[in-house]
């Protein structure tokens, strides 16, 4: 089905991160990818990932698909308040099914955006921040700010494909003359090194004060911080920002974790758009985290942290994966494409060991090893297709690169749904 | 006999800031239970003055401890030009997560990038294995 002839001038999409690079070429033979062109180090590893032999396990013993699905459905049926979590590396189609399943099982539903960039995506969906696409940035951006973000490590092709180095249609002289890249961070990251003299190093937790000082400078006042950041440097930064014809802030976790809420960001964006023209793009990590936020928002008006109950939907921090595990309010968990035993604080995730867990994942993880049911699914975007939303909100569709014997998470969720 | 092992090792309080690392990410994708992922995750990047105060060299193992747990990781010199005594850096991983508090103030957001711990020489003890 995916032979040479069909592939002529056909590029694949890399689902290794939230950039969803759509210019990937591969060489494959007998459904094994031997070479990956154009992708970054992370993308190549993602696309060439070798899969284990394990297919379906119940209590760590091999079973057939029907048994695994039946066991998963029985766990969900017997639970009063199951948690459905993950889905950042699942397609829109899978996410929409998971939302339906959550409704049907009166589940608590959350994803990684809950302790990540969810608030920013929510603000963008509520038109509280000015969005733009990565193509706009490539073609027009003249002032680019990486704030608490290090795409050189997290999104390796960000600067070369979109934000800094390309010669866009209105930026033919490129980064040497027409773009200014600025890093605001607590350490000199690889991205900050590229920004050279435009690296502004602030102390951990110093972001809100820096925003206030920058707003003061933009308003023509003397910028002050308790950590004595040189006012002259902040005034220089304010002058660069004021001159931006097309500015963008790439907001990362470093910024978000440092703020109590987004109010300082709203204030900064407001004044930046009075003096110049500024957009914001969240540095979404997982390839379809933003898709989850958008799909749930379309269904419920919330981007994450919901609890379905007899057709009603409740929302709040108490329905976040962290608080519901901590308070032990959930009595089973269906984890799709995520490894909370690794990615959550152990002080929280250890509570997963006390409830039955279903792990649906293309690779074995700490979570899958401790799950009652483990279903090894196709690698989304490599072995199964669908659609997703890039970090900037652009929809991207993709087809599988190779075929596999492993079912997609979408196919498995459909079967669980039928059996519940 | 190594009499040094009976002496109490110097201990310092540090704030650990976690970050993403492309090489560590790639190693995780290839094998999250593998040696390379452990070698690139279970590390602590310290200011040279802190290394000196701990009487250890880059490459030695250290014990990181707080009320949430105790892990052994390898100490490295950060290489940053700006001094950062008392602040250390560590790639975000299951190792760093062993020290992250469940105290969130009800927000649902743990302080992944703001970990307080003590650090002391592990006197050759091996890096903590990844398991529950």
Interface residues (C-beta under 8 A of the other chain):
Chain A: X16 X40 X41 X42 X45 X46 X49 X114 X115 X150 X152 X153 X154 X156 X186 X187 X188 X189 X201 X204 X205 X253 X254 X257 X305 X317 X318 X320 X321 X322 X323 X326 X339 X341 X342 X343 X344 X345 X346 X347 X348 X349 X350 X353 X363 X364 X365 X366 X370
Chain B: X15 X17 X19 X20 X21 X22 X23 X25 X26 X29 X30 X32 X33 X68 X69 X80 X81 X82 X84 X87 X89 X93 X94 X97 X98 X100 X101 X102 X104 X106 X107 X108 X109 X110 X111 X112 X113 X114 X130 X131 X132
